[in-house]
Amino acid sequence: MKEEPSPTIVMYTDGSSLGNPGPGGYGTLLLHGQHKKELSAGFRLTTNNRMELMAVIVGLEALKHKNCQVTVYTDSRYVVDAVEKGWLTNWIKNRFKGKKNSDLWLRFWDIYQLHAVKFVWVKGHASIPGNELCDRLAVAAANGMNLSEDDGFHQEKPMLNQINPGK
């Protein structure tokens, strides 16, 4: 039986916070062949870093298959460096001692391990169409009327028994 190739996905992401903390939102663009999917949502009180990370999480969670080859284009050094420089692995080993956003990083870690993800940092507001679209989605979401509550922003207490440092 011939194995089907893993889907190749291009993802653009951006987060926004109107004040830090303040109302915030994320925007995600998924591209696969001729298929295109836009995702966004807004939150009543959050931070820019949380929204940058949430954009990546939601994009990965939207994938219908496991083992996708995903290239994520983001203007967030926070997200890129945490993964590419191994900070996240150390944060997990140290049980996020003194680190923020552990709830989102744990959520990210679970979905990240299901795919082959490569991060590419792009300069924000540099006329990169995918990044510009995600910025517009994120800002529009942050300015929305029916903003959700970012419970993790208020709690900052991770459920560390769920950590699986597999990948």
N, C-alpha and C positions, 0 to 999 in steps of 0.2 A: 504494500500500500504506500502510495506516494504521500509524503507529508506536505501540507500546504505551507507556503512561506509565511513568516510572521508579517503582519501588516506594518507598513512604514507610515508613521504619523509625523507631521510637522505641527508643532504647537507654539503659538505666541501667547504671552500672558502679560498682564499688567495689573497693578493694584493702585488704589488711590485712597487718600484720607484727607478730608477737608478739616484740617487741624490734626494734631498728632498727640493725643487721641482726638477723635472727632468722628463724624459720620464718614463711612468709607464704603468702598465697593471694589469688586474685581471684574476683570474682563478676560476672557479666554477665547482663542480662535483655534479650532482643530481643522487640519487639512489632511485629506487622504484621497489621492487621485483627484477626481472631479467633485468629491464630497467636501462640504464645508459646514462647520457647526460653530455657532457663537453661543457663549455662555456668560452670564453676568448676574450679580446679585449685590444688594446693598445692605449695610448694617448700621444700626443707630450709633454705636460707639465702639471704635476699634482703632487700630494703628495701621500705618502704611505697610510695615513689615508683615503684619498678619494678612493683609489683603494680597500682597505680592505672593506669599506662600499659599494662600487659599486659592488663588488663580491656578496654580500648578496642580494642587490637589484635585480640584474639581475637574480639571482637564483629564488627569490620569484616571479618575474615577468614572469618567464618561466613556472610556474605551470599552468596547464590547468583547474584545478578545484579550487573552493573556499573552505574554511574550511579545508584545509589540516593540518595534524599533521606534523610539520616540526621540525627536530632537526638539528641545524646548528652547525657544528664543525669549529671553527676558532681560529687562533692564535692571533687575534686582541683584546687586552684588551680594546682598545678604543670602539669597537663595542659592545662587551659583557657588559662592565661596563655601557655604556651609556643606554642600555636597562634594564639590570638586576638590576642596582642600582637606576633606576628612573631618571637619569640625563636628558634623552631625554624629559620626561614629564615636568620637570622643565624648560628646554630650550624652549619648546613650549609655556609654560605659560608665560615666560619672553620674548617671541618673538625673541629668539636667540640673545639677546643683548650680544655683545662681543664674540659670538661663531662663529666658522668657519664651513663651509660645510653645511650650513642650506639648500641649494638647494637639496642636497642629502638626508639629514635627513627628509625633507618634502616628498620627493619621497619614501623613505623607509617607513615612517609612513603610507602613503596611502595604500601600499601593505601589510605591516605588519598586519594591522587591519583585513585583509581578512582571516587570517590563525591563527592557534594556534602554535606559534613559541617558541621553547626552544633553548637557546644558551648554548653551552658547549665550554669552553676555552680549547685549547690544546696547548702544547708547540710546537713552530715551530722548524723545522729541527730536529725532534725527532723520525724519522723513522716511522711516522704514514702514511701509504700508501695514504690515501685520501688527507691529507694535503700536502704531498710531491708532488703528482700529480698536485695539484692546484698551488703550488709554481712554478713548471716547466712551467705550462700554463701561469702564470702571468709574469714570467721573459721572456719567449719567446715572449709574446705579447708586453712587454715593449721594446724588442729588434727588433720588427717588422719594416717593411719598410713603410707601409701605416698607420701611426698613426693618430688617430682622434684628434680633438681639444676638450679639456675639458673646455667648455664654462663657466661652473659654477666656475671653479678655478679662472678664470679671473674676474668674476663679483662679487661674494660674496654678492649679494643683493637678499635676498629671496622674494618670492611672498607670504607674510605673510597672505594675505586674504584667502589663500587656506588651512590654518591650521584647522584641525578638530580633537581636542583632545579626540576623542571617546573612544578608548580602554583603 
